[in-house]
Amino acid sequence: MTLNNFLVLPITYDHIAMLGKLPFHHNDPFDRMLIAQAKHLSLSIVSRDTAFDHYEIQRTW
């Protein structure tokens, strides 16, 4: 599904498996799922939260 040219990503088993491998630099469960999805799909996250910088992902803002 797209809305305003954004794609809504489903949470898959692969994302959950990646979530279980993440270190606990960030305690927010929703943000941790975003990080897992970004890592698994090689996506960038748009956020000003510097806690994302502790993970091997691209953060924009």
C-alpha positions in Angstrom: 0.0 0.0 0.0 1.3 3.5 -0.8 0.2 6.8 0.7 1.9 10.0 -0.4 4.5 7.8 -2.1 5.4 6.1 1.1 5.4 2.3 1.3 4.1 0.7 4.5 6.4 -2.2 5.4 4.9 -5.3 6.9 6.8 -6.8 9.8 8.3 -10.1 8.6 10.0 -13.0 10.3 13.3 -11.8 8.9 12.8 -8.5 10.6 12.0 -10.2 13.9 15.1 -12.3 13.6 17.2 -9.2 12.9 15.6 -7.5 15.9 16.8 -10.3 18.2 20.4 -9.7 17.0 20.4 -6.0 17.8 22.4 -4.7 20.8 20.4 -2.6 23.3 21.6 0.8 22.4 18.0 2.0 22.0 15.2 1.0 24.4 12.2 2.0 22.4 10.7 -1.2 20.9 9.1 0.6 17.9 12.4 2.3 17.0 14.3 -1.0 17.4 11.9 -2.6 14.8 12.5 0.3 12.5 16.3 -0.3 12.9 15.9 -4.0 12.2 13.9 -3.3 9.1 16.4 -0.7 7.9 19.3 -3.1 8.4 17.6 -6.1 6.8 16.4 -4.1 3.7 19.4 -1.7 3.5 17.1 1.3 4.0 17.8 4.8 5.5 15.9 6.1 8.5 14.7 9.7 8.6 15.0 10.8 12.2 16.8 13.3 14.4 17.2 10.7 17.2 21.0 10.2 17.5 20.4 6.9 19.3 20.0 5.4 15.8 23.7 6.3 15.2 24.8 3.4 17.4 23.6 0.9 14.7 25.1 0.3 11.3 22.3 2.1 9.4 22.1 5.3 7.5 20.2 8.0 9.4 19.1 11.2 7.6 18.3 14.5 9.3 
